[in-house]
């Protein structure tokens, strides 16, 4: 497949929902783009914004999480190949482009003590080696906004944490001509955001809406764990940055569902992601939530658009 040719302009014009703006989302594995920020990306893509997903690893060390695919010959024989097909279907569902950065999945270590990570995997790469493909992509695609995970990776998978590190490195280094020489003309993105897919406020709102409707909530255990951690003075496993930006994308929740279902080895139909109907979500929480971490343009918070302030 030929390398896409991206625009070389150095400024964007028009309203924030018009063509000319470019958004780059950095994700650890295929399927992460569908569970984190998918409706946001679909809404911007539908408005003419160029949206590109950078997938750091192939997800080849993942498990088959959909019980309907237990024993599936393709999944058992060539999980990496099947996940590439799933990723293509998910990108199509969202209307976005996608590029692979080419690193090996680190897997999620389990046990006490934890076993060492596999030799050569993404999470063990030196930061400059791990970030180089992303820096090159930033200089080619020239995004105005980069979207990634917080320092905890959204949740502490080693690949998610490394995806956070390379996204920050690319944001900081891509515009510096003295760094990563030979990887393209420098380009400085205007804003860096962290995704808040695990926003406690959203989970609580959906939880109480389900209870009021007489429906079982899948979030009770998660909320109880947060409350217990707060009571004991522990740092709960949740985002550490406040919401600064809410993107109204309720009309694209079905796009998100179709993208999730495209990752059929990873997503159980009717499972956790589908516990709340799109209609109820639109009524209770029609947004996806983000933290603006750094901006090179004037900002006025809170905001409802990634491209606010970019001229």
Order of alpha helices (4+ residues) and beta strands (2+ residues): beta-alpha-alpha-beta-alpha-alpha-beta-alpha-beta-alpha-beta-alpha-alpha-beta-alpha-alpha-beta
